[in-house]
Amino acid sequence: MSDLEIPDATDPAGRLAAVVALRRLADRLEDLAVEEAMRAGWGWPQVAEALGVTRQAVHKKHAKRLIAAGVRLRRR
């Protein structure tokens, strides 16, 4: 997460840059949390419920990355 820069928040461009930085951080945190949950034996429905999205949405967003990382995925 060291690739995040703290933007100048004194003008609109700085505030918008802060929004972008926060989105990137949130995405990274989600990736790490989903991977941790799946390694702990959670299924797609549990992860989806915790994130407030559908099982299909969380699978579509994370499955390829998790498989590439060597995470053993549960079917249900």
Backbone torsions as a table, in degrees:
resi	resn	phi	psi	omega
1	MET	NA	6.5	-177.9
2	SER	-73.6	-7.3	-179.8
3	ASP	-81.0	2.4	179.1
4	LEU	-85.3	135.1	176.3
5	GLU	-108.6	147.5	176.5
6	ILE	-89.4	111.5	-177.6
7	PRO	-77.8	162.1	174.4
8	ASP	-73.1	115.8	-175.8
9	ALA	-96.3	18.4	-178.3
10	THR	-90.4	-6.1	178.1
11	ASP	-139.0	168.0	-177.8
12	PRO	-57.2	-40.5	-179.9
13	ALA	-62.5	-39.5	178.1
14	GLY	-67.3	-40.0	178.4
15	ARG	-66.9	-39.4	176.9
16	LEU	-66.5	-38.2	175.9
17	ALA	-62.9	-35.2	177.0
18	ALA	-64.5	-39.2	177.3
19	VAL	-61.0	-45.6	179.3
20	VAL	-60.8	-44.5	-180.0
21	ALA	-62.6	-40.9	178.7
22	LEU	-65.6	-39.7	177.1
23	ARG	-61.9	-43.8	178.5
24	ARG	-61.8	-42.7	178.3
25	LEU	-63.6	-44.6	179.4
26	ALA	-61.7	-41.4	178.3
27	ASP	-62.7	-42.4	-179.8
28	ARG	-65.7	-43.0	177.9
29	LEU	-62.2	-40.3	177.8
30	GLU	-63.4	-45.6	178.8
31	ASP	-55.6	-47.5	-178.8
32	LEU	-65.3	-42.5	-178.6
33	ALA	-67.5	-40.6	178.7
34	VAL	-65.2	-44.1	179.1
35	GLU	-62.1	-42.8	178.9
36	GLU	-61.6	-43.8	180.0
37	ALA	-63.5	-44.1	-178.7
38	MET	-67.0	-38.4	176.6
39	ARG	-65.8	-26.3	179.0
40	ALA	-84.2	1.6	176.0
41	GLY	97.7	6.6	177.0
42	TRP	-67.0	152.6	174.4
43	GLY	-100.2	169.1	179.5
44	TRP	-56.5	-41.4	179.9
45	PRO	-61.5	-39.1	179.3
46	GLN	-65.5	-45.5	-179.6
47	VAL	-63.8	-44.4	-179.5
48	ALA	-60.3	-45.2	180.0
49	GLU	-61.7	-43.1	-179.9
50	ALA	-63.1	-33.7	-179.8
51	LEU	-88.3	-11.5	-179.5
52	GLY	74.2	32.6	178.7
53	VAL	-130.5	176.6	177.7
54	THR	-79.8	159.0	176.3
55	ARG	-59.4	-40.9	-179.6
56	GLN	-62.9	-40.7	-178.9
57	ALA	-64.4	-44.9	-178.5
58	VAL	-69.8	-36.1	177.5
59	HIS	-64.1	-47.1	-179.3
60	LYS	-60.4	-40.2	-176.2
61	LYS	-74.8	-33.1	-168.3
62	HIS	-117.2	-19.3	-170.4
63	ALA	-58.0	-50.4	-176.9
64	LYS	-60.8	-42.9	-179.9
65	ARG	-64.6	-41.5	-179.6
66	LEU	-66.6	-41.2	177.9
67	ILE	-62.3	-44.1	178.8
68	ALA	-62.8	-29.6	179.1
69	ALA	-83.9	-0.3	178.0
70	GLY	81.3	19.4	179.0
71	VAL	-79.9	130.3	177.3
72	ARG	-81.1	118.9	-175.3
73	LEU	-97.5	140.9	175.6
74	ARG	-85.8	146.3	177.5
75	ARG	-71.5	-42.2	-178.7
76	ARG	-143.8	NA	NA
